[in-house]
């Protein structure tokens, strides 16, 4: 069985953050709070989704607890990375 590699603590991780914000004003307040807590948002147009109450961004793993303490944040989940083998690979 393959051994799971432990990710370094100081390395940046990509996070998907769910909020309970019900108004645009509340949602923007959450975005501001997350940025103050260390979240970096790469593209405001694609990573900030008020309609579904979700924000994506990156921050060091040790900032997760700070991100969760922002008012109206419901969950902070690390995004998983997947890599498919190339089409010519024998394993599909």
C-alpha positions in Angstrom: 0.0 0.0 0.0 1.3 3.4 -0.9 2.4 5.6 2.0 0.6 9.0 2.1 3.0 11.9 2.0 2.6 14.4 4.8 2.3 17.9 3.5 4.8 20.5 4.9 3.1 22.8 7.5 4.4 26.1 6.0 3.4 25.3 2.4 0.5 27.2 0.9 -2.6 25.2 0.3 -5.7 26.0 -1.9 -8.8 26.4 0.2 -12.6 26.3 -0.6 -14.5 28.3 2.0 -18.2 28.0 2.5 -20.1 30.9 4.1 -23.5 31.6 5.6 -23.6 35.2 4.2 -27.0 36.0 2.9 -26.5 39.5 1.5 -23.9 40.9 -0.9 -22.7 43.3 1.9 -22.3 40.4 4.3 -20.4 38.3 1.7 -18.0 41.2 0.9 -17.4 41.5 4.6 -16.4 37.8 4.7 -14.1 38.2 1.8 -12.4 41.2 3.5 -12.1 39.2 6.7 -10.6 36.2 4.9 -8.0 38.4 3.2 -7.1 39.9 6.6 -6.7 36.4 7.9 -4.1 35.6 5.2 -6.2 34.3 2.2 -4.9 35.2 -1.2 -7.5 35.3 -3.9 -6.0 34.9 -7.4 -9.0 36.0 -9.5 -11.9 37.9 -8.0 -14.2 37.1 -11.0 -13.8 33.3 -10.8 -12.8 32.6 -7.1 -15.4 34.7 -5.4 -18.9 33.2 -5.9 -21.5 35.1 -3.8 -24.4 33.2 -5.5 -23.3 30.0 -3.8 -21.6 31.6 -0.8 -18.2 30.2 -1.7 -14.7 31.7 -1.9 -11.6 30.0 -3.2 -8.0 31.1 -2.5 -4.7 30.1 -1.1 -3.0 30.5 2.3 -0.5 28.6 4.4 -1.9 25.5 6.1 -1.3 27.0 9.6 -3.8 29.8 8.7 -6.7 27.4 8.5 -7.8 28.0 12.1 -7.7 31.8 11.5 -9.7 31.5 8.3 -12.4 29.4 10.2 -12.7 32.1 12.9 -13.8 34.8 10.4 -17.5 35.6 11.1 -20.0 33.8 8.8 -17.4 31.2 7.7 -19.0 27.8 7.9 -16.2 25.5 6.6 -12.7 25.7 5.3 -11.8 22.7 3.1 -8.5 22.0 1.4 -8.9 21.5 -2.3 -7.6 18.2 -3.7 -5.3 18.0 -6.7 -5.8 15.3 -9.2 -3.5 14.4 -12.1 -4.6 12.0 -14.8 -2.1 10.0 -16.7 -1.4 11.1 -20.4 -3.7 9.5 -23.0 -0.9 7.3 -24.3 -0.2 5.9 -20.9 -0.9 2.2 -20.5 -2.9 2.8 -17.3 -6.2 4.7 -17.8 
